[in-house]
Amino acid sequence: MTERQPSLALGGVLTIAVMICVILGQFLGTAAAQLAAAAAAIGALACFCLHVAPARLIFVAIGLAQTVAALALTEGGATALLDALGRGAFIVALFTALGTIRAAAGGSEAILSCGRFLAEQPPGRRYLALTAGGHLFGLVLMYGAISLLGGLAVQATAGLADPELRHHRLRRMLIAIQRGFAATLCWSPVAFSVVLATTLVPGASWSRVILPCLVSAALVMGTGWLMDWIFKPRLSAPPPERLPQAAGWLASLWPLLALLAIIAAAVAAVDVASGVGVVGAVMLVVPCLALGWIALQLASARGTARRVARFVTQELPGYRGEIVLLFMAAFIGHLGAHLLAPVMDRAGLDLAAVPAPVILVVLVWLIPVAGQAGMNPILAASLILPLLPSPEALGLHPAALVVAVTGGWAISGVTSPFTASVLLLGSLSGQPARQAGLRWNGAYALVLGVIMSGWAILLGRVL
């Protein structure tokens, strides 16, 4: 079964159609664009479901069962179904838009040089360099940051003769990259965690929660660095000394910093001009910048067309498992909340009576615990947040709920053996996913969970 099969290529084309329709819906606000996005998403899903593992099809079966239940047993089932389709299409569109810049960056030698510079830092500053690099690259490449920097870390340690030194150094380098990436889940305006939390928490917006969420990101990275420093492994033989690098940080990292600055400036300009919001602006700006970047790299209209065609018909279908999972997680979570709401009402469950600090702590821990059982964070957040009372009813600022959700999401991102980041770490290190997740990061997750719980409760009391 090859990536060139017509059904896979059609799925890639329909995925691009989902992105375009969602962008049009964001800017025009028309129901027709939203319906077209949902229809294209269903078509893409049908194409990709022919070529995914049976585990992914289980989620599709659950979604179909929910659809029947919603239409047959609940009032407003058709509206809830359309909303769930729209939520899934939105997530797929955002994933696709960010995938375009990842594809463009993969062909840039300047970006690869930035990664090599970080991976080759001397021991005294290697962890901080890779954590910062994982964070910066993660803002642009998402999970591609772990693939890129992690691959360079493997190359940097491959020549070490001492197997003990090679094992510990690679493990610490990969963990540093992963934790830096996880910190983006706390605040990045295009991270699924932030997008969903600010969408599902009434009164929340990125501009209202950015400062507390940046503190969360600092806690994620700072806790990781401190624990790495405290629990540094003792080697039976001292590692060989490395010569300091001649190039400076700014001289080596300017391509990545320039790319981030260009994206930020363009997104801000589109947001101010249109008022569509940061995420909508990102969906428009990032693919356009990616297309221009590819055109500059290849300096040929024909070469650019071939590269775009390869991305649409081969590379995007290569992510078919992730696309199916992301769509179904958003769909199942949204429709599941619709089905659960009347059940909770009939049972007399009133979450407004639960103390606000308890709800915050549960939110921090629920997502990583559910992740150990295979529940995608998108599904967990989409299912739980609509069932909660409004922040006002709980006596909380929206930022406290967003911090709790995104903090728990970041913990899940370094521990759940079912998340892309942990699976990538396992693949790069040659270790099982549970080893690279819960065993490597278990103590870190417990410490960070306590810190995030306290931070969320403090915000709930202060704001």
N, C-alpha and C positions, 0 to 999 in steps of 0.2 A: 504494500500500500504506500503510495508516494504522495509527496506534497503537491504534485502537479495534477491530481485528480480533479475533474471538472467541478464536483460538488464542493471540494475544499476551496478552489479558486472562487467559485460563486459565493461561498460563505465569507471570504475575504472582501469581495466587492460589496456584499450586503452589510458587512460590519462598517465599512467606510460610509455607506449610505446612512446607517444609524447615526454615525457621528455628524454627518452633514445635516440631517434632519433635526437632531437635537440642538445643534448650533442655531439653525433657523428658528427653532421654537424658542430658544433663549432670547434671541434678538427681536423676533417678530411677535412672539407670544400667541401664535395661531394654533388652534386646535388641530388643524389639518397637518401641520408639521409634527405635532406630537403623535397623532395617529399613524403617520407615515413612519416615524421612528419606531413605534411599537411593531408595525407590520414588518419592517425590515429586520428588526431584532428577532422576531419569530422565524423569519426565513433563514437568517444566519444560524440560529440555534438548530433548526431542522437540518441544515447542511452539516454542521459540526457534530451533531449527535450521531451521525453515521460513522464517525471516526474517533470517538472518545471511549475511554475505559468504562466498564459497567458501573463502577462506583459513581461516576458523574451522572449516569442515567438514573440512578436512584433518586437524586435530587429532582430530576425532571419528572419522575413518577410522582413524587410527593407534591410537586407543583400542580400537576394535572389533577390529583385527588383534591387538593385545596380548591382548585378552580370549580370542580363539580360541587363541592360542599358550599362554597360561597354563593354560587348561583342558585342552588337548590334550597339552602337552609337560612340564608340571611337576607335582610333588607339592604338594598343598595349594593348587592353583590357585583352587579355589572360595573358600577362606578369604581368599586374597590379593585376589581380586576384590571380595569384600564389604568388606574393609578399604579398598581403593582407592575404592569407592563412598562409604564413610563419610567418608574423607578429603576427597573432593570436596564432599560435602554439607556438611561442617563449614565449609569455606572459603566456600561460597555463603551459608551461614547467617550467618557473621560479616560478610560483605560486606553482606548485607541488613539486619542489625541496625544497623550503623553508617550505612547509607543512610537509616534513619529519622530520625536526628538531623540529618543533612544536609538532609533535606526540611523539617524543622521550622525549622532555622536560616535557610533561604532566605526565610522569610516574616517574619523578625524585623528590624525597623528598627534595633533596638539593636545587633545583631551587624553589620549593614551599616555603622553609624556607627563601630564599632571599626575596620573595615577602611579606611574613608575617612581616619580619623585617622592610621593607619600610612602610607597611600599619599601623604599630603600632608605628610610630614615634610620639613624642610629638608635640603639636601645633606649637611651635616656628620654627620647621624645617620640618614639615610634607609636606607642599606644595613642597618645593624644593626636598625633598627626593622622593616623588612620581613622580615629573616631571623628575628627573634624572632616576628613576627606569623605568618609562614609555619609556624613550628614550633608555636605555640600553636593556630592555627586547624587545622593538620594533625592535632593530637591529637583533634579533634572531628569535622572534616569530611573527613578523608583527602584525596583528590585534589580535593575541592570547595574546599579552601583555595586551591589554585592558580587555580581558576576564579574564585572570589570576589575574592581580592586582585589577581590578574592582570587581571581586568576593570576593577577600580578603577584600577590602574596605567595601563591604556590610556586611561581617561577623564582621568586626571591629566596625561597627556602630550599629549593630542590637541590642546590649544590652543596648544602651543608653535610659534611661527612658524619657528624655525630647524630645518630637517630633520635636520641633523647632531646638534644637541642632542637633538632628539626621539628619534632612533634610539639614541643611546648611553644616554640616560636610561632609556628603556623597556627596553632590553636588560639594563642593570644592575639595574633594579627587578625584572624577571621572574626573573633569575638568583638574586637575593637570596631571593625568595619560594620558588623551587624548592629551593635548598640548605637553607633552613630546614625545608621539608617533609621533605627527604631525611633530615635528622637524626632525625626521628621514627622512621625505619625501624631505627635503632640500638637503641632502648630502649622504645618505646611497647608496653605489654602487649597492645594489640589490633592492632598492625601485623602483617601476614602474615609478615614476615621473622622477627620475634621469636616469634610463635606457632609457626611451623614449626621454627625452630631449637631452641627449648626443648622441643618435642615429640619431635624426631628425634635430638637429642643425649642419650645416656643420662646420667642424673644431673643434667641441667640443669633449672632452674626459674627463673621470672622473679625471684623473691626472691634467688636465688643469683647472678644475673648482672647485676642492676640497676645496681650501682655502676660496674663496668667499662664497661657499655653507656652509662651517662650520660657517662662520659669520652669515649667514641667520638662521641657526639652533639656534645659540646663541640668535639671536633677537626674534625668536619664543618663546623660553623658558623664556628669560629675560623679555619680554613684558608681558607674562602671569603672571609671579611671581609678577612683579611690580603692575599690575592692581589688582591682588588678594590682595596684601598688602594694596593698596590705598582704595579699595572698600570692605574691610573686613566687613561682616555683623555685626551689633550690636545686641547682644542677650539680651533678657529681664532678663536673669539670667546668671551669670558667669559660665563657664563650670568647672567641677571638675578638680583638678590638677591630673596629671599623673606622676607616678614615672619614672625617667629616665631608659633607658634600660642598662643592664649590658654589653651586648656584643658590641664590637666595629664594625665600618663599614667594615673594611677590613676582619675581622673574619667572619662577617655575609654574605658578598657579594662575597667572593672569588670564590664560584662555578660558578656564572654567569660571573665574570671577567675572570676566567680561560677558560670557554667555548668560550668567545669572543676572547681571545688571541689565543686559539688553532685554531679556524676557520680562524682568520686573518693570522696566520703564515702558515697554510696549503694552503690557497688561494694564498698568496704571492708566496709560493714555486712553486705551479702549474703554476701560471701566468708567473713567471720568466723562468721556465723550458720549457714551451710550447709556450709562447707568445700569448696565446689565448685571453687574456683580463680578467679583473676582473670578469665580469658576467659569462663568460664561465667557469672560474675556480670555482666560487661559485656553479654553477650547478653540477659540478662533485664532489666537496669536501663535500658539505653539506649532500647530501643523503648518501655518504659513512660514514661520521662521525655519522650520525643519526643511520645507521644500526649497527655500532660498539657500539654505546652508548646503544641501545636497547639490544644488545647481552650481554653487561656487566651487565645491570640491571637484565636480566632474567637468565643469566648464564646457558642457556640450548638451544641447537640447535633447538629442537622441539618447545620450547616456543617462541623463536625468529621467527621461521617460521610462527607460528600461529599469532603472533603480526603483522608481515609484511602483512600476508594475510588479517587480519582484517582492517589494514590501507588501503590496495588496494581496497578491495571489499565492505567495509562498510563506513570507514571514508571519503575517497576521494569522493565517491558518495554523501555523506552528504553535500559536498560543490558544488553540481551540479549547483545550481542557480548562484553562484559566477563564476564558470568556464564558463558557457554559457555567462554570462554577460561580463566577461573579454575578452573572445575570440571575441565576436561580437563587443565590443567597439573598439578593435584594428582593426578588419576587416573592420567595417563600416567607421572608421576614415580614414584608408589608402585608401580604394577604393573611399570614398567620395572626398578626396583631388584630386584623379586622375580625377574624373568626373567634379569637380569644376574648375580645372586649365584652360581648354580650354574656359569655360564660361567666366572666368575673362579676358582672353586674348581678346575674341571677344568684351567684354564690354569696353575694353581699361583701365581696372583698373591696376594701377601701384603702388604697395605698396612701391616701392623704393622711391617714391616721398613723402611719409609720413615721417615727422620728427621722428628720431629714439627714442627720449624720449616718444613720443606719443605711438609708438608701444610697448615699454617696459611697460608703464602704462596700456595699454589695455590688455597685456598678464597677468599682475598681477591680474587684476579684472575680466577678461573674464571667467576664469575657475570657480571661486567661484560663479559668477552670473549664469553661465550655470548650475552649480550644483544645484541651487535652482529650476531649471526647470526640473531636473531629468537627465541631461546629465552627463554621467560618465567622469571623468577627462581624462581617456585614450582616449575616443572618441574625446573630445574637442582638446586635444593636437595633436592627430594623424591627425585631420582634418585641424587644423590651421597652424601648423609649416611647413608642406611641401609647403604651399602657400606663405610663407614669402620669401623675397629675402635673399640671404646669408648675414651673419654678415658683411662680407667685403663690400658688396654693401650698407649696412646701415651705414657703418663706425663704427661698434661696435665690441668689442671682444666677442667671443662666450659665455664667462662666463656671460656676462650681460643678454643675452637671457635665458640662463639656470637658472640663479637666478630668473628672472621674472617668468618663467614657474613654477619652483619648489616652489617658494614663494606663488604663487596663488594656487597651488595644496595643499599646507599645510593649507591655509585658507579654501579651500573647504572641507578639511578633518575634520574640526571642526565645520562646519556650514551646509553643505548639508544634508538634511534629508534622502538622498538616498545613502549615503556612509556607509560602514560597521562600521566605528568607531562611527558615530553618532547613528546608529541603535543599536549598542551594549550599548552605554550610556543610551539610552532610555529604553532598556530592563532591564538593571541593576538598574536603578533608578525608574522604574515604570512610567516614563513620556513619552508623545508622542515625536516622533523623532524631530519635529520642536521645541518643548520646549527645548530638550537637545541640539539642534544644534544652530539655529539662535538666540533664546532668551537667552540662557545661554552664548553664545559666540558672539552675535551680535556686542556689543561695542568693544570687543577684536578684532574682524575681521576688523572693520573699522579702528581702530588704527594701527593694524598690516599691513593692506593694504596700508595705507599711508607710514608707515615706509619702507615696502618692495619696494614700488614704488620709494621712494627716494634713497634707497640703489641700486636698479637696475640702476637708472639714474646716480648716482655717479660713479658706475662701468663703465657705458658707456662712461663717460667723462674722467675717470682716466686711464683705461686700453688701 
